[in-house]
């Protein structure tokens, strides 16, 4: 397989980034109070509401896996995505080695 010929992998480009953005656009859909009441397996607390919309949001595991894969993809091209932690360590610890390692672990787990 030629990674340069895929829609989601290859050298960094605006086209690949746009494809990922479209793919992950709906990764956190809002959930109404009625939908929560209809699904006994869900549990939301009042503090879980989005601060801007006032709605609850959920995530399907497949979208979290795609998010993780995208983060690892971007970490491979630190310079392009400005994810170099030597320069941003104090600003954004969230993109550090532990965070990316967690994404890689979650992708490889069988849960």
N, C-alpha and C positions, 0 to 999 in steps of 0.2 A: 504494500500500500504506500502511496506517495503522500506524505503528510501535507505537502504544499498544495495538493489537489483537493483537500477536504474543506468543508465549510467552517470547521471549528478549530483546526489545528494548522500549524505552519508558522512561518515567520510572522511576527506581529504586524497587524494591518488594521486599518479602520473597518474593512469589510468583515474580517473575522470578529472584531470586537462588536460590530453591529449584529452579527449572527448570534453571538452569545447573549447580547442584550435582548434580542427578540425571543430567544429560547427561554430566558429566565424572567421575562417580563411579568409573568403571573405567578411567581414562586411563592408569594405570600397573599393569597386571596383573603378577602374579608369574610367573616362568618357572622351571620345575624344571630340575634338572641333566640329566635325561633329555631334556627338550625341547630344551635347548641342544645336546646331543650329536646329536640327530636333524636339526638344521638347521645345515648347514655354513657358512651365511652369517652366523651369529651369533658374536659374540666378547665374552666376559665375562672379567674378571679377578677374582681373589679379593677385591680391594679394592672391587669393584662391588656386593658384597652389601649389602643394607639393614642398617643397624646394629641395628635392633630385631628384625626378622623372620629375618634370616640368609638371606633369599631374594634372588634376582636379580629385577629388574623391567625391563620393556620398555615402549615407548610406540609406538603406531602414529602415523604422521605426521598422520592426520586429527585425532587427539586433540590433537596439538601445535598444529595450526592453530586448532582450536576454543578451546584455552587462550589463544592469542594474541588471537583475536577477543574473548574475554571480558575480557582485560586491557585492551584498547583501549576496550571498552565501559565498564568501570569507571573508567578514566582520564577519560572524558568527564564523569563526575560525581564529581570529586575530593572535594568536600565530604562527600558521602554516604558514600563508601567510605574516607574519611580517607587519601587518597593524595596530599595536597598536600605536595610535596617541600620547600616553604619551611619547613614546620614539622618535617618528618621527615628532612631531608637527612642528618643524622649518624646517625640510627637505622637507616634502611633505604634505602640507595642503590639497591637492586634495583628499586624502583618509579620510578626517575628517568626523565627524558626519553630517555636512551640506551636503556634497557631497553624502554620502550614503543615507541620508534622501531624497535628490532630486531624486535619483534612485528609492527609494521606492514609492515616490509620483507619479513619471511618470508611474510606473507599475500599480498603482491603479487608474490613471485618465482615463476618458472615451473618450479622444480626439482621 
